[in-house]
Amino acid sequence: LPLPVLDGGHIAYAVLELIIRRRLPVKLVSILQNVFAALLIGLMLYITVFDGKRIFVRLHYWLSSTPAVEQNASGSELPQESPSELSTAAEK
């Protein structure tokens, strides 16, 4: 990726220096490095939080021992029927 913190950013700096035929100001390079480092760390934290949240939800669902409950159109809860109950009801 051509982010200034990563190797692609250094290549982008070199190409830009070739185009303008002079070195980039040190202060500009320093500011860009800090800004993109903060953005990269923020992106990693964002991904980590949502991955952790997804794992926690799956773990909570897996550890949950309560039976699944459906809601009908009126909003009242209906317990889910097992497949064996459905087959016996269809046979009647």
N, C-alpha and C positions, 0 to 999 in steps of 0.2 A: 504494500500500500504506500502511496506517496505521502504519508504523514511525516512531518518533520522529525518526530521522535524516532521513527523506524528507519531502516536502511533506505527505503524508497524515498523518504524525505531528503536524505543526503544526496541521492541521485538527482532529485528535483532541484535542490540548491545548486548543484554543479551545472546542470543544464541551464538554469536561470542565469548563473554567472557567465556561462558561455554566450548566452544571448545578449546580455547587457554589457559584456566585456569588462566587467569590474567586479570586485568582491562585494558581497552583501555586507551591510553594516552589522557589526558584532551585536549591537543592542537589538536590532531587528531579529536577528537569528536567535538571540537569547529569549526574547519575548515569545517568538513563535514556538520555540522548544518547550517553554513552560506552559503555554496555553494548550498545545496539543498533548503534552504529557498529562495535564489535568483532564482533558477530554478523554484520553485513552483510559485513565484510571476510572473516570466516571462511567465509561462504557462497560468496563470490567465489573464494577460494582453493580450496575444495572442488571447485567446478565446474571451475576451471582445471586442477587436478591430474587429474581424471578425463577431461576432454577431451584433455589432453596425452597421457595414458596410452593412450586409444583411438586417437589419431592415430599414436602411436609404434608400437602393435601393428599397425595397418594398414600403416604404412610398412615395418615389419620384414617383414610377410607379403609385401608387394609386392616388396621387394628380395630376398627369399629365392629362391634358384634351385634349392633341393632339391625333388625330386618329392614329391608328397603320399603319405603312407603310411597305410594302414588297419590296424587291429588286429582280428583275429578273436576269437571267444569265448574261446579259450585264452590270449589275451594276446600271441601272436606277431604280428610285423608282416608284413603282406602288401602288396606294392607294388600301387598302383592300376593297373588295366588301362586302356588308352586305348580310346575308342569303336570304333576300327577293329579292335582285337583282339577286342572283344566281338562285333562283327558277324560276323567270320570264324569265331569259335568257335560261334556260333549256327547258321551255315550248315552246319557239319560234321555 
